[in-house]
Amino acid sequence: MDWLQGTITIFKKDLKTEFRTRFAFNMVIAFVISALLLIMFTLKAQELNPTPKSGLIWIIVLFAALSSLGRSFISETDKNTYNLLRIYGSGTSVFSGKLLYNIAFSFIINVFTFGIYIFLVDLSIVSWSSFLTILIFGTIGLSGVSTMIAAIVSQADRKGAIFSVLTIPLFIPFILLLTSITKSAFIDGSSEGFTNDFSALIGFIGVTITAGILLFEYIWEE
């Protein structure tokens, strides 16, 4: 119960901070709209084949995540509030609260991004189950990787640069899985390949979040 209460407290704190400033939200929305317009006018995405259309969206989502999700831990050290978390919370509850906030924040951004993208490039959803799968588990995976790396680099110098360098290698296999599942949602429908990719996706998310908790516990004690 103490862990759950601590997790909810951290989640509420970050949520209230974002509602008060709206810095990350406004920044990501501006980035997403700019990226979508750039793709529409330079690549003429609406004229592409369905396969590249279904994968292109994850490039936008990836860089939107890189620009915002790392702030969950990094902002604590920038504002000199990191030590306060040590006083009032455990390592596991802090990590879980930050992860929960990143999932909620990223889910809202991803719903907005997918909605605008599908409308602009004229994509039709063939399999709603596959679409909801990539939306929910894609959000959890992106948030898990971002939270884990942000927790690791939060005490380092030049945090933003290190965060981007460390997250991209982890994001590459994850984005490849999501692209394959996205193709099932918009083109192929559910299939045996979808089941295999989904199993790999669940495994990736589980390993990432577990590693994040274990690594952060070590950092927290240090």
URGI-V895727 format. One record per pair of residues at least 12 apart in sequence whose ideal C-beta (glycine too) atoms are under 8 Angstrom apart, sorted by sequence separation. I is the first residue (numbers start at 1). J is the second residue. If there is no record, write none. Layout:
BEGIN
{{I | J} {I | J}}
END
This chain:
BEGIN
{{43 | 56} {150 | 163} {153 | 166} {180 | 193} {181 | 194} {184 | 197} {149 | 163} {152 | 166} {180 | 194} {181 | 197} {39 | 56} {149 | 166} {180 | 197} {181 | 198} {149 | 167} {177 | 197} {181 | 201} {39 | 60} {114 | 135} {146 | 167} {149 | 170} {145 | 167} {177 | 200} {178 | 201} {36 | 60} {111 | 135} {177 | 201} {35 | 60} {73 | 98} {110 | 135} {145 | 170} {72 | 98} {145 | 171} {174 | 201} {177 | 204} {32 | 60} {35 | 63} {107 | 135} {110 | 138} {35 | 64} {72 | 101} {107 | 136} {110 | 139} {142 | 171} {145 | 174} {72 | 102} {174 | 204} {173 | 204} {31 | 63} {32 | 64} {107 | 139} {142 | 174} {31 | 64} {69 | 102} {106 | 139} {141 | 174} {28 | 64} {31 | 67} {69 | 105} {103 | 139} {106 | 142} {68 | 105} {69 | 106} {103 | 140} {106 | 143} {141 | 178} {68 | 106} {170 | 208} {28 | 67} {27 | 67} {28 | 68} {103 | 143} {138 | 178} {27 | 68} {65 | 106} {68 | 109} {102 | 143} {138 | 181} {24 | 68} {99 | 143} {102 | 146} {134 | 178} {64 | 109} {99 | 144} {102 | 147} {24 | 71} {134 | 181} {61 | 109} {99 | 147} {133 | 181} {134 | 182} {61 | 110} {64 | 113} {98 | 147} {130 | 181} {134 | 185} {61 | 113} {95 | 147} {98 | 150} {130 | 182} {133 | 185} {60 | 113} {98 | 151} {130 | 184} {131 | 185} {130 | 185} {131 | 186} {57 | 113} {95 | 151} {57 | 114} {60 | 117} {127 | 184} {128 | 185} {14 | 72} {126 | 184} {127 | 185} {126 | 185} {130 | 189} {57 | 117} {125 | 185} {126 | 186} {130 | 190} {141 | 201} {148 | 208} {125 | 186} {126 | 187} {127 | 188} {129 | 190} {137 | 198} {144 | 205} {148 | 209} {151 | 212} {124 | 186} {126 | 188} {127 | 189} {123 | 186} {126 | 189} {127 | 190} {141 | 204} {145 | 208} {148 | 211} {152 | 215} {130 | 194} {137 | 201} {141 | 205} {144 | 208} {148 | 212} {151 | 215} {152 | 216} {155 | 219} {56 | 121} {133 | 198} {137 | 202} {140 | 205} {144 | 209} {147 | 212} {151 | 216} {154 | 219} {141 | 208} {148 | 215} {152 | 219} {53 | 121} {137 | 205} {144 | 212} {148 | 216} {151 | 219} {54 | 123} {53 | 123} {82 | 154} {48 | 121} {50 | 123} {69 | 142} {82 | 155} {46 | 120} {69 | 143} {72 | 146} {73 | 147} {10 | 85} {45 | 120} {46 | 121} {72 | 147} {45 | 121} {46 | 122} {70 | 146} {74 | 150} {32 | 109} {36 | 113} {61 | 138} {65 | 142} {69 | 146} {73 | 150} {77 | 154} {65 | 143} {69 | 147} {72 | 150} {73 | 151} {76 | 154} {77 | 155} {9 | 88} {10 | 89} {70 | 149} {71 | 150} {74 | 153} {9 | 89} {25 | 105} {29 | 109} {32 | 112} {36 | 116} {40 | 120} {58 | 138} {62 | 142} {66 | 146} {70 | 150} {74 | 154} {24 | 105} {28 | 109} {32 | 113} {36 | 117} {40 | 121} {61 | 142} {65 | 146} {69 | 150} {73 | 154} {77 | 159} {6 | 89} {10 | 93} {14 | 97} {18 | 101} {29 | 112} {33 | 116} {70 | 153} {6 | 90} {9 | 93} {10 | 94} {13 | 97} {14 | 98} {25 | 109} {32 | 116} {36 | 120} {74 | 159} {7 | 93} {10 | 96} {11 | 97} {15 | 101} {74 | 160} {3 | 90} {6 | 93} {10 | 97} {14 | 101} {18 | 105} {2 | 90} {5 | 93} {6 | 94} {9 | 97} {10 | 98} {3 | 92} {4 | 93} {7 | 96} {8 | 97} {11 | 100} {15 | 104} {70 | 159} {74 | 163} {3 | 93} {6 | 96} {7 | 97} {10 | 100} {11 | 101} {70 | 160} {2 | 93} {6 | 97} {10 | 101} {3 | 96} {7 | 100} {11 | 104} {70 | 163} {66 | 163} {70 | 167} {66 | 164} {66 | 167} {66 | 168} {62 | 171} {99 | 209} {62 | 175} {99 | 212} {58 | 175} {95 | 212} {96 | 213} {95 | 213} {58 | 178} {58 | 179} {92 | 213} {95 | 216} {94 | 216} {95 | 217} {55 | 179} {58 | 182} {92 | 216} {54 | 179} {57 | 182} {91 | 216} {92 | 217} {91 | 217} {94 | 220} {55 | 182} {54 | 182} {55 | 183} {91 | 219} {54 | 183} {91 | 220} {90 | 220} {91 | 221} {54 | 185} {51 | 183} {54 | 186} {53 | 186} {54 | 187} {86 | 220} {50 | 186} {51 | 187} {50 | 187}}
END
